[in-house]
Amino acid sequence: MSKIVYINRDAEIAAILPKSYRTRWTATRKAVVVEAIERGVLRVEEAMERYRLSLAELRSWTSEWGGQQPRERRAGRS
């Protein structure tokens, strides 16, 4: 008999968020921050403070990676 495993995506996103601003901002990490904001796991103000980002920078990330599925997040630049 197979098991069905339910994953709480919000908890998963919260667990993989970068811990501080001192990180190499890959496309995947940017996309995780955008998804956390879109899902309400992280507020815009909190993201700006935690990662020392400007609103313009967050908006550029959102326009590039917002609303995409994880497999679509592979970008040529980070």
C-alpha positions, 0 to 999 in steps of 0.5 A, spaced: 500 500 500 502 506 498 503 512 502 500 519 500 504 524 503 502 531 504 507 537 503 505 544 506 508 548 501 508 554 506 512 551 511 517 548 506 518 555 503 519 558 510 524 553 511 528 554 505 528 562 505 535 564 506 537 566 513 540 573 512 542 578 506 549 575 506 548 570 501 549 569 493 543 571 490 542 565 485 535 565 481 533 560 485 534 564 492 530 570 489 525 566 486 524 563 493 523 569 496 518 572 491 514 565 492 514 567 500 512 574 499 506 571 494 504 566 499 504 571 505 509 567 508 514 573 508 511 580 508 515 585 503 517 590 509 520 584 512 524 581 506 526 588 505 529 589 512 532 582 512 535 581 506 537 589 505 533 590 499 530 596 495 523 596 493 525 596 486 530 590 487 524 586 489 519 588 484 524 586 479 525 579 482 517 579 482 517 581 475 522 576 473 520 570 477 513 571 480 508 566 479 512 561 476 513 554 478 519 551 481 521 548 474 520 554 470 525 558 475 531 556 472 534 562 469 540 564 465 542 569 470 542 570 477 
